[in-house]
Amino acid sequence: MTIKVAYYPGCEAKTVNEAADEATRSVCERLGVELVELKDAGCCGSMDMRIASPDVAQVLSGRILALAEATGAYKLFTICNTCAFNLVDAASRYNKSEKERQTLNKVLSETGRAYKGTVDVITLPWLLIRLVGYAGVRDALRKNISGLKIAPFYGCHMTRPKTHYGFENPMKPTSIDILIREFLDGETVDYPSKALCCGFHTLLTEERVSYLSIGRVLKNAVDNGADCVVTPCTQCVVALDVYQGEAVKEVKGQFEIPVLHLSQLVGLAIGIPKEELGLKKHIVSPMKALKLK
């Protein structure tokens, strides 16, 4: 049985983190998930627009919800936690209030669109656990990853605020740990920083603060024995991988640790060739840690 979901990769997956998008498409195809990518979806508003003009940001996300609804899928899947946050926030507003939908639809009507309030927003852990399910993932397993010590990194936007999500404890999340240990037979490392902010959204305004955030998360993972960090967020991958060199210097460390998108790890476990997973596109190469050539 094919699972159909609307797919919104987000801006990072279309620019600096194409590897996550490539891996996600390969994983979904292997697991029987049909991705209906939204055409001309635009940006969700990110954090910049939320700060500068919150109402405009809400309408941008509302437009994406309307595009997803028009596909008939009613599940909107994204691989960026910030996109998930903005879209869930918009859905919590437009799905519940007819008055809010009328305000949105007045704007959308200028382009012949409307939103009825039927879309649920999901990220990769939710897709794998709730839609594909344990049996679906287990049946696809092809490779043993049990020798790898993995530090799950949740970040902040996938679980908070708790009023928008009902999936897990916002400060003590467990979904990625469950996926790795129970679904993939892998080993996870527990460390205090796994649900903190990656620092991505302060890179343009407070660079040193971002480097400290990134460095502390990575050092915490390394100090607890991790071989790699795994996250379901494209922006977290960019922050933790691309800016790792500067961040390590900022915390006066001497280490290097690969950072993977969750789709890449799942792809390896279900036997997808590394060439389809974008593993050679990382700044910190994961090939040695993953014992790949």
Secondary structure, 3 states (H helix, E strand, C coil): CCEEEEEECCHHHHCCCHHHHHHHHHHHHHCCEEEEECCCCCCCCHHHHHHHCHHHHHHHHHHHHHHHHHCCCCEEEECCHHHHHHHHHHHHHHCCCHHHHHHHHHHHHHHCCCCCCCCEEECHHHHHHHHHHHHHHHHHCCCCCCCCEEEECCCCCCCCCCCCCCCCCCCCCCHHHHHHHHHCCCEECCCHHHHCCCCHHHCCCCHHHHHHHHHHHHHHHHHCCCCEEEECCHHHHHHHHHCHHHHHHHCCCCCCCCEEEHHHHHHHHCCCCHHHCCHHHCCCCCCCCCCCC
